[in-house]
């Protein structure tokens, strides 16, 4: 039997843990704060399912950029963001909150071969 738990989450953000580990922090004033912790502080996220929004660190998203962390907003799963080390907190939060203003990336034309 599958049990269902209620949650107050209106959205979620997935952050690649492998990228974060490679940067050894990389964010905040001194460059030592992990992106997950920075986002939780900036968005005012509480722990657990009683929060308005969830910030979850996942194992690996498979993109592996250099000097950046991959982040996926659950409200816009078609848009994966590469957050460079040392990026401004306000810019990161603004990117997460601008849902309607940014167009979704279009798929490549059918005539072009995929890499």
C-alpha positions as CSV (number, residue, x, y, z in Angstrom):
1,X,0.0,0.0,0.0
2,X,1.4,3.4,-1.0
3,X,1.1,6.2,1.6
4,X,0.8,9.8,0.6
5,X,2.1,12.6,2.7
6,X,0.9,16.1,2.4
7,X,3.4,18.9,1.8
8,X,3.2,22.6,1.7
9,X,5.8,22.9,-1.1
10,X,4.7,25.2,-3.9
11,X,7.9,24.3,-5.8
12,X,11.3,22.7,-5.5
13,X,14.9,23.3,-6.6
14,X,17.3,20.5,-7.3
15,X,21.0,21.2,-6.8
16,X,23.7,18.9,-8.0
17,X,25.7,17.6,-5.0
18,X,28.6,16.4,-7.1
19,X,29.1,19.9,-8.6
20,X,28.9,21.5,-5.1
21,X,31.4,19.1,-3.7
22,X,33.9,19.9,-6.6
23,X,33.6,23.6,-5.8
24,X,34.1,23.1,-2.1
25,X,31.5,25.7,-1.3
26,X,32.1,28.4,-3.9
27,X,29.3,30.9,-2.8
28,X,28.7,33.5,-0.2
29,X,30.9,36.3,1.0
30,X,34.0,34.2,1.6
31,X,33.3,31.7,-1.1
32,X,32.9,28.8,1.3
33,X,29.1,28.4,1.4
34,X,27.5,25.6,-0.6
35,X,24.8,26.6,-3.1
36,X,22.1,24.6,-1.3
37,X,22.7,26.4,2.0
38,X,22.9,29.7,0.3
39,X,19.5,29.1,-1.4
40,X,17.8,27.9,1.8
41,X,19.0,31.1,3.5
42,X,18.0,33.4,0.7
43,X,14.6,31.9,0.1
44,X,13.8,31.5,3.8
45,X,13.3,27.8,3.4
46,X,12.7,25.8,6.5
47,X,13.6,22.1,6.8
48,X,11.2,19.4,5.7
49,X,7.8,19.3,4.0
50,X,6.3,22.1,6.1
51,X,8.2,24.7,4.2
52,X,6.8,26.7,1.3
53,X,9.5,25.6,-1.1
54,X,12.0,22.8,-1.1
55,X,15.7,23.0,-1.9
56,X,17.1,19.5,-2.4
57,X,20.6,18.4,-3.0
58,X,20.7,15.4,-5.4
59,X,23.6,13.1,-6.3
60,X,24.5,14.0,-9.8
61,X,22.5,15.5,-12.7
62,X,25.1,14.4,-15.3
63,X,26.0,17.8,-16.8
64,X,29.3,18.4,-14.9
65,X,30.3,22.0,-15.9
66,X,33.6,23.4,-14.8
67,X,33.5,26.0,-12.0
68,X,29.7,25.9,-11.8
69,X,26.8,24.1,-10.1
70,X,23.8,22.7,-12.0
71,X,20.4,23.7,-10.6
72,X,16.9,22.8,-11.8
73,X,13.8,24.7,-10.8
74,X,11.0,22.2,-10.4
75,X,8.5,24.8,-11.7
76,X,10.6,25.0,-15.0
77,X,12.1,21.6,-15.5
78,X,12.8,22.4,-19.1
79,X,15.4,25.0,-18.0
80,X,18.5,23.8,-16.3
81,X,20.7,26.5,-14.9
82,X,24.5,26.5,-14.6
83,X,25.4,28.7,-11.7
84,X,29.0,29.9,-11.8
85,X,31.0,29.9,-8.6
86,X,30.8,33.2,-6.7
87,X,27.5,34.2,-8.5
88,X,25.5,36.9,-6.8
89,X,22.8,35.6,-4.5
90,X,20.2,38.2,-5.7
91,X,20.8,37.1,-9.3
92,X,20.3,33.5,-8.4
93,X,17.1,34.1,-6.5
94,X,15.8,36.4,-9.3
95,X,16.4,33.7,-11.8
96,X,14.3,31.3,-9.8
97,X,11.5,33.7,-9.3
98,X,11.1,34.9,-12.9
99,X,8.9,32.2,-14.3
100,X,6.9,33.9,-17.0
101,X,9.4,36.4,-18.4
102,X,12.0,34.0,-19.7
103,X,11.1,31.8,-22.7
104,X,11.7,28.1,-22.6
105,X,14.6,26.9,-24.7
106,X,13.5,25.6,-28.0
107,X,14.5,22.1,-29.1
108,X,17.0,21.8,-31.9
109,X,15.7,21.6,-35.5
110,X,15.1,18.1,-36.7
111,X,17.6,18.6,-39.6
112,X,20.6,19.1,-37.2
113,X,22.2,16.0,-35.8
114,X,22.3,15.7,-32.0
115,X,25.7,15.6,-30.4
